[in-house]
């Protein structure tokens, strides 16, 4: 499951891989050494420069290779505080000449940083949308990937060669990992989840062959459900016995038989018959066709709310949606649980009982 659902890794790995290139390492390693939390004097000097230049009172954000999107936040904060940082580095009462030469960034590094930031922001939005814990995420993998490949990652004529190469690297990595244009991907959980998500069920991001393959796969899954899901409420035994006994003779075989009395319900049943109200059974093909004919909901709406309203209308599809939309797109939720457990169970609390650890983690995540 994780092999084709780790889209977040697929978007972030190229970011960290390209950070190893000399052109990008030049302005990711230096901000890491320029962290203002390492020096109280530097922190106070930076705060003073921010006041002098009327800049926001923000601290620098450290770049970390193992933390997703840290390059984006690092670059964003550095560009915001560029002139305050430059002022601190040029102040010899705070920064020595050797440290300044090590930490200062050249003009071309700042230019590349500005050009890279829009691309990194789009990747950050994508990974943020996929790593949520409270909403549906697996159905977002292929729509988000298609949006990145068609809207944010194509090369622009006015951008630099470094940015174009970076976009190409990310695009190739996404296509290699997720295979968004191959028909074999139609059987994967994210594609089926996208079809069961009323926001993306028309699969506009896929080609015609993929759409047909996904619908065929969903039809196979629907056929596996029991036909009993189509059963409709029938007339109860109490109502039937009431209609039968309404015209019966009195006990003991009395000569004077009572005239039959009909209420409105019994009269209607006698007139039209029980088969009049029976509906035509809904086949999986009919249910699938009606579902496809409905319009997609807006992207910002919750698909789970839509299914709560329409689960009686599409009983088989609702059962299928419960099975597929609950799959997380990434391993982020489980990794957060491990991180919380590492903070709870440390060397100062090493004798906690396992049951108590479970309870503390539960309280931390709920």
C-alpha positions in Angstrom: 0.0 0.0 0.0 2.7 2.4 0.9 4.6 1.9 -2.3 2.0 3.7 -4.4 0.6 6.0 -1.7 3.7 7.8 -0.7 3.1 10.7 -3.0 4.4 13.1 -0.4 7.8 11.4 -0.6 7.6 11.6 -4.3 7.2 15.4 -4.2 9.7 16.1 -1.5 12.6 13.8 -2.4 13.4 15.7 -5.5 13.6 18.9 -3.4 16.1 17.4 -1.1 18.0 15.7 -3.9 18.5 18.9 -5.7 19.7 20.5 -2.5 22.8 18.4 -2.8 23.7 20.2 -6.1 26.4 22.9 -5.7 24.2 25.7 -6.9 21.5 25.1 -4.3 23.8 23.8 -1.5 25.4 27.2 -1.6 22.3 28.9 -0.1 20.8 26.1 2.0 23.9 25.2 4.1 24.8 28.8 4.9 21.4 29.7 6.4 21.7 26.6 8.5 24.9 28.0 10.0 23.3 31.5 10.2 20.7 30.3 12.7 20.2 33.2 15.1 19.4 30.8 18.0 23.0 29.9 18.3 24.1 33.3 19.5 22.3 35.7 22.0 24.3 38.6 20.6 23.3 37.8 17.0 19.6 37.4 18.1 19.6 40.8 19.8 21.4 42.4 16.8 18.9 40.9 14.4 15.9 42.2 16.4 17.4 45.7 16.4 18.0 45.7 12.7 14.4 44.6 12.2 13.2 47.5 14.2 15.5 49.9 12.3 14.2 48.6 9.0 10.6 48.2 10.1 10.6 44.5 9.3 8.5 41.8 11.0 9.8 40.5 14.3 10.5 37.0 13.0 13.3 34.6 13.7 15.2 32.7 11.0 14.0 29.3 10.2 16.6 26.5 9.9 16.8 24.3 6.9 16.7 20.6 7.7 17.0 17.8 5.1 14.8 15.4 7.1 11.9 17.9 7.5 9.5 18.2 4.7 9.0 21.7 3.2 11.8 23.2 5.4 13.6 24.5 2.4 10.5 26.5 1.4 10.0 28.1 4.8 13.7 28.7 5.1 13.9 30.6 1.8 10.7 32.5 2.5 12.0 33.8 5.8 15.4 34.6 4.5 14.0 36.7 1.7 11.8 38.5 4.1 14.7 39.3 6.4 17.4 39.6 3.7 18.5 43.2 4.5 18.3 42.7 8.3 20.6 39.6 7.9 22.9 41.5 5.6 23.1 44.4 8.2 24.0 41.9 11.0 26.7 40.2 8.9 28.2 43.6 8.0 28.3 44.8 11.6 31.9 43.9 12.8 30.8 44.3 16.4 28.6 41.3 16.0 30.1 39.2 13.2 33.7 38.7 12.5 35.1 39.1 9.0 35.8 35.4 8.6 32.3 34.5 9.7 30.8 37.1 7.4 32.7 35.8 4.4 31.5 32.3 5.3 27.8 33.2 5.8 27.2 36.0 3.2 25.2 35.0 0.1 26.1 36.2 -3.3 23.6 38.1 -5.4 23.1 35.2 -7.8 22.1 33.0 -4.8 19.4 35.5 -3.8 18.2 35.6 -7.4 18.0 31.8 -7.6 16.2 31.7 -4.3 13.6 34.1 -5.5 13.1 32.2 -8.7 12.8 28.8 -6.8 10.4 30.0 -4.2 7.2 29.9 -6.3 7.9 26.3 -7.3 8.7 25.3 -3.8 5.5 27.0 -2.6 3.4 24.9 -5.0 5.1 21.7 -3.8 4.4 22.8 -0.2 0.7 23.3 -0.9 0.6 19.9 -2.5 2.2 18.1 0.4 0.1 20.0 2.9 -3.1 18.9 1.1 -1.9 15.2 1.2 -0.7 14.9 4.8 -3.9 15.9 6.6 -5.3 13.6 9.2 -8.9 14.7 9.5 -10.0 14.7 5.9 -9.9 12.5 2.8 -6.4 12.4 1.3 -5.9 9.3 -0.8 -8.2 10.6 -3.5 -6.1 13.7 -3.8 -2.9 12.0 -5.0 -3.5 11.9 -8.7 -5.5 15.2 -9.0 -2.7 17.0 -7.2 0.0 15.3 -9.2 -1.7 16.2 -12.5 -2.2 19.8 -11.4 1.5 20.0 -10.6 2.6 18.5 -13.9 0.3 20.6 -16.0 0.2 23.9 -14.2 3.2 24.4 -11.9 6.1 22.4 -13.3 6.1 23.1 -17.0 9.1 25.3 -18.0 8.5 29.0 -18.6 10.4 30.9 -21.2 11.5 33.7 -18.8 12.8 31.5 -16.0 16.5 30.6 -15.5 18.1 27.4 -16.5 18.5 26.2 -12.9 14.7 26.5 -12.2 13.9 24.7 -15.5 16.2 21.9 -14.6 14.7 21.6 -11.1 11.2 21.5 -12.5 12.3 18.8 -15.0 13.8 16.7 -12.2 10.6 16.9 -10.1 8.4 16.1 -13.1 10.4 13.0 -14.1 10.4 11.8 -10.5 6.6 12.1 -10.1 6.0 10.3 -13.4 8.4 7.6 -12.5 7.0 7.0 -9.1 3.2 7.4 -9.7 2.9 6.5 -13.4 -0.2 8.8 -13.8 -0.6 8.0 -17.6 -0.4 4.3 -17.5 -3.6 2.2 -17.7 -2.2 -0.2 -15.1 -2.5 2.6 -12.5 -6.3 2.3 -12.8 -6.3 -0.6 -10.3 -4.4 1.3 -7.7 -6.1 2.5 -4.5 -5.6 6.3 -5.2 -7.3 6.2 -8.6 -10.3 4.2 -7.3 -10.5 6.6 -4.4 -10.5 9.6 -6.8 -13.4 8.1 -8.6 -15.3 7.5 -5.4 -14.6 11.1 -4.3 -17.5 13.3 -5.6 -15.0 16.1 -6.1 -12.9 14.2 -8.6 -15.2 11.4 -9.8 -15.2 12.6 -13.5 -11.4 12.0 -13.5 -10.7 15.1 -15.7 -7.0 14.7 -14.9 -6.8 11.3 -16.6 -7.0 10.2 -20.2 -9.9 8.4 -21.8 -8.3 5.0 -21.5 -7.6 5.4 -17.8 -11.1 6.7 -17.1 -12.6 3.6 -18.8 -10.3 1.3 -17.0 -11.2 2.8 -13.6 -14.9 2.6 -14.3 -14.5 -1.1 -15.3 -12.6 -1.8 -12.1 -15.2 -0.1 -10.0 -18.0 -2.1 -11.8 -16.1 -5.3 -10.9 -16.0 -4.3 -7.3 -19.7 -3.4 -7.2 -20.7 -6.7 -8.7 -19.1 -8.4 -5.7 -21.5 -6.9 -3.3 -24.6 -8.8 -2.2 -27.8 -8.2 -4.0 -29.5 -7.9 -0.7 -28.4 -4.3 -0.6 -31.3 -3.6 -3.0 -34.0 -4.9 -0.6 -36.7 -2.3 0.1 -39.1 -2.2 3.1 -42.0 -4.5 2.5 -45.5 -4.4 4.1 -45.2 -5.7 7.6 -47.0 -8.9 8.8 -49.1 -6.8 11.2 -50.5 -4.8 8.3 -51.1 -7.9 6.3 -53.0 -9.7 9.1 -55.0 -6.6 9.8 -56.2 -6.5 6.2 -57.0 -10.2 6.2 -59.0 -10.2 9.4 -60.9 -7.0 8.5 -63.6 -9.0 6.7 -63.5 -12.2 8.8 -66.5 -13.8 10.4 -67.1 -13.7 14.1 -65.9 -16.6 16.4 -68.3 -19.4 17.1 -69.9 -19.4 13.7 -72.6 -16.9 14.5 -75.3 -16.7 11.8 -75.1 -12.9 11.6 -71.8 -12.2 9.9 -70.3 -8.7 10.3 -69.9 -6.5 7.3 -66.3 -6.0 6.4 -64.8 -2.7 7.5 -61.9 -1.2 5.4 -59.7 1.6 6.6 -57.8 3.7 4.1 -54.6 1.6 4.2 -56.5 -1.7 3.7 -58.6 -0.2 0.9 -55.5 1.0 -1.0 -53.8 -2.4 -0.6 -56.9 -4.2 -1.9 -57.3 -1.8 -4.8 -53.7 -1.6 -6.1 -52.1 -4.8 -4.7 -48.8 -5.2 -3.0 -46.8 -5.2 -6.2 -47.9 -1.7 -7.1 -45.5 0.0 -4.8 -42.6 -2.3 -5.6 -39.7 -0.5 -7.3 -37.5 -1.8 -10.1 -34.3 -3.3 -8.5 -31.3 -1.1 -9.0 -28.4 -2.9 -10.7 -24.8 -2.0 -10.1 -24.6 -0.7 -13.7 -27.6 1.6 -13.0 -26.1 2.8 -9.7 -22.8 3.5 -11.4 -24.4 5.4 -14.3 -26.5 7.6 -12.0 -23.5 8.4 -9.9 -21.5 9.4 -13.0 -24.3 11.6 -14.2 -24.3 13.8 -11.1 -22.2 16.9 -11.0 -19.0 17.1 -9.1 -19.0 19.1 -5.9 -16.6 22.0 -5.2 -13.0 21.0 -4.3 -13.3 22.7 -0.9 -16.3 20.7 0.2 -16.0 17.5 2.3 -16.7 14.4 0.3 -17.7 12.5 3.5 -20.6 15.0 4.1 -21.8 14.3 0.5 -21.7 10.5 1.2 -23.6 10.9 4.4 -26.5 12.5 2.5 -26.3 10.1 -0.5 -25.4 6.8 1.1 -29.0 5.5 0.8 -29.1 6.5 -2.9 -25.9 4.7 -3.8 -25.8 1.8 -1.3 -23.1 -0.2 -3.0 -20.9 2.7 -3.9 -21.2 4.0 -0.3 -19.8 0.8 1.0 -17.0 0.9 -1.5 -16.3 4.6 -0.6 -16.0 3.6 3.1 -13.3 1.1 2.2 -11.2 3.4 -0.1 -11.6 6.9 1.2 -10.3 6.0 4.6 -6.8 5.1 3.3 -4.3 7.9 4.1 -2.3 9.3 1.3 1.0 9.3 3.2 2.7 7.8 6.2 2.6 11.2 8.0 -0.1 10.4 10.6 1.7 7.2 11.7 5.0 9.0 11.8 3.5 11.7 14.0 2.3 9.1 16.4 5.9 7.7 16.6 7.2 11.2 17.2 4.7 11.8 20.0 5.7 8.4 21.6 9.3 9.4 21.5 8.6 12.6 23.4 6.4 10.8 25.9 8.7 7.9 26.6 12.1 9.3 27.3 15.0 8.4 29.6 13.4 10.2 32.5 10.1 8.2 32.1 11.6 4.9 31.0 9.5 2.9 33.6 6.1 3.8 32.2 3.8 0.8 31.8 2.9 0.1 28.2 -0.8 0.6 29.0 -0.1 4.1 30.4 2.0 4.9 27.3 -0.9 3.9 25.1 -3.3 6.1 27.1 -0.9 9.1 27.0 -0.5 8.8 23.3 -4.3 8.5 22.8 -4.8 11.7 24.9 -2.1 13.5 22.9 -3.6 12.7 19.5 -7.3 13.2 20.4 
